[in-house]
C-alpha cells in the first residue's frame, strides 16, 4: 500500500534552515507529482510546494517563493523540501502528499517550529 514517511523537522531559530524528506513506497514514484502541505494551529492546511517529473516546473505557495525549494530523487523514491530563511510563521506540521488513481494519500507529518 502507499506509504509516505516524513522526516527532518525540528526546532530552528528564525533565519535558519531545515531540509525535510519524504520517503515514498507502494507506488511507481517517478510517475506521480508529489507535494508538501503544511498546517499551523488554528489554520487550514495549505500548499507549500509541488513537483512533477524531472524537468517540470515546480509550484510554490506565495509566502514560500524564493525561500523554499522542492526536489525529488526518483532513484530513492524521495521528495525533499529545502527551507531557508525560516520565519516564525512557518511553524506548522508539514505533510507529504500524493494523489494516485483518484485517492489522496498523506504522510503522518513532521513538526517544524521556528522560534528563538
RODODREN-502039 format. One line per field, with one value per residue (C-alpha): residue in one letter; x, y, z. Coordinates in steps of 0.05 Angstrom, whole numbers. Each point is the difference from the previous one (the first is absolute). Layout:
BEGIN
residuo: c(A/...)
xx: c(X/...)
yy: c(Y/...)
zz: c(Z/...)
END
This chain:
BEGIN
residuo: c(X/X/X/X/X/X/X/X/X/X/X/X/X/X/X/X/X/X/X/X/X/X/X/X/X/X/X/X/X/X/X/X/X/X/X/X/X/X/X/X/X/X/X/X/X/X/X/X/X/X/X/X/X/X/X/X/X/X/X/X/X/X/X/X/X/X/X/X/X/X/X/X/X/X/X/X/X/X/X/X/X/X/X/X/X/X/X/X/X/X/X/X/X/X/X/X/X/X/X/X/X/X/X/X/X/X/X/X/X/X/X/X/X/X/X/X)
xx: c(0/20/44/29/49/25/62/46/-45/22/13/38/14/-28/43/22/-9/-29/-4/-60/-2/-59/14/-54/-18/-57/-5/42/29/29/-67/-36/3/19/-19/14/-55/1/-50/10/-42/-69/13/-20/49/36/43/74/29/-13/46/-15/49/72/2/-69/-11/-11/-57/5/-47/7/33/52/25/74/11/-22/23/-33/39/-5/46/-38/55/-13/-75/9/-24/35/-17/58/-24/44/-10/-52/-48/-43/-61/29/-14/-46/-7/26/-32/21/-57/-14/-63/-2/-57/-50/21/38/56/33/60/-4/32/62/0/40/7/34/15/56)
yy: c(0/72/26/69/11/70/17/59/46/33/65/54/74/54/7/-72/-59/-69/-56/-45/-68/-44/-73/-30/-73/-42/34/19/63/29/5/43/72/9/56/30/31/32/14/49/-2/30/7/-39/-46/37/-19/11/-27/-51/-34/-43/-41/24/60/24/66/-3/39/38/34/75/8/-54/25/16/-34/-72/-50/-66/-55/-75/-60/-52/-51/4/12/62/72/56/69/47/57/62/67/-31/45/-13/-1/-62/-39/-56/-75/-15/-57/-38/-13/-39/-9/-68/-31/48/-10/47/-24/38/-14/5/69/30/59/62/53/66/37/35)
zz: c(0/-8/56/9/58/15/39/14/41/64/36/-37/13/-45/-62/5/-48/1/-52/2/-33/-20/-15/-44/-13/-28/-68/-60/30/-64/-35/52/20/73/46/68/41/69/54/57/63/-13/-75/-61/-35/-56/-59/10/-64/-55/-50/-61/-40/-7/-44/16/35/75/32/66/48/-3/68/-16/-67/1/67/-10/-53/-15/-34/-11/-8/-40/11/75/-3/42/-5/37/25/13/43/9/34/46/36/62/-45/-34/64/-19/-11/-69/-40/-61/-50/-63/-40/-34/-39/29/72/45/45/56/44/75/0/30/47/-18/54/-14/64/36)
END
